[in-house]
Amino acid sequence: MSKIRNTALHGEFQLSILLKAGFAFLIVLELIGPFVSNSYGPDGGFHLYWIQQFTKLNAEGIFFPRWIPDGYSGFGSASFYFYPPLTYYLASLIHIVSGLTAPTALFQTTSLIATAGSFFTARTLLRS
């Protein structure tokens, strides 16, 4: 029992090759998931619309939109107060760099970048 405990404390513990392969498979599945799935969750439709509106407002020179003028059939919406706009800024940057205009493509590309970023930040966190 003490040998197992010492091995775990000194960092000599290794995952089995099967477990490593399983983790690699799950990571690849997570990365390609946004591109092979049409499921955006219960509020995904709102996010697709907000991405479209946010990139449109950024293109018009409004860099910190606080209001969606076309929301709720033209009545407007203060949605960017309630949702952190980092996703929408990333989508706007992707729109500027790549020229993508379809909200679904922007949503999927943003999801891929966020997933890849979370992989590297989680790896850094786990190593520390």
N, C-alpha and C positions, 0 to 999 in steps of 0.2 A: 504494500500500500504506500509506503514512504517513497518508493521508486517512482510510482505514478505521480505522486504529489510533487516531487522534485523535478520531474520532467516537465510538468505543466508550468511550474514556476520559472524555470530557466529558459523557456521559449523553444523547447525542442519538440513540442507537439506539432504534428502535421495532420492535415485533413487527408482523407483517403482520396484516391484519384477519382473514384466514382462520385464523391461529394463535390469535388472541384469541377468535374464535368457537369454535374447538375446545376451548380451555381452559374457556370459559364452559359449553359443553355437558358437559364432563367433571365440572365442579363441580356442576352441576344434577343430573347422573346420580348422583353420589356422595351428594348430599343426599337424593334420593328413594329411593336403593337400599335402605335398611333397611325402607322401607314397602312395597316391591313384591317383596321377596324373602323366601323362607322358609328361606334358608340361613344358619345361624348358626355354621358352622365345625365342626371336629371336637370341640371341647369346649363348644359352645354350649348343649347340653342341661344341662350342669352349671351354667353361668352363669344360665340361666333358673331353675333350681331354687334356686340360691344367692340370686338377686335376691328370689325369693318368700320364702325363709326370713329374709333380712336385713331386709326391710321388715316382716315379721311380728314379728321380735324387737325392732325399733325401735318398733313400735306398742305392744309390751308394756312399753316403758320401758328396754330394754337398748340403750344408745346406742353401745356399743363391743363388739359380739358377738365372742367368741373361739371359739365353739363352735356348730355347727349340731346341735341336739339330735335332729332328725328325719333326719339324714343316715345313709346306709347302713342302711336298714331299721330305724331307731330306735337304732342303736348310736352314732350321732353322728360328727361330723367336725370337725377343726380347720382347715377350709379358709380361714378369713379370716386366718390367720397367713401363708399362702403367697401369696395374691393380694392386691394392694393394694386396699383397700376403697373408694377414691374413686368408682368406678363404682356400687357398691352404695349409698353415701351419696347420690349424685345420684339414683338410682332411688327411694330412700326419700323424698327431698325432692319429687320429681315425684309420688309416691304421695300425700303429704300435701297438696300444693297442688292437684292435679288430681282426686284420688280414683280414679285408675286402679289396678286391682288385678291385672289379667292380666299375668303375667310377660313375655309376648311384647310387649305394648304398652309396658310399662316399658322393656324391652330396646331396642325400636325407637326410643322417644322419647329414651332416653339416648344411643343411637348418633347420632341426628340432632343433638342438642345438642353432643356431642363432635366431630362432623364440622364443624359450623358454627364451634365454638370453635377447632378446629385451622386452619381457613381463616384466621381473623382473626389468630391468633398467628403463623402462617407468613407472612402478609402483613407483619406488624410486623417479624418477623425478617429477611425479605428486603429490606425498606426500610432497615433499619439496616446 
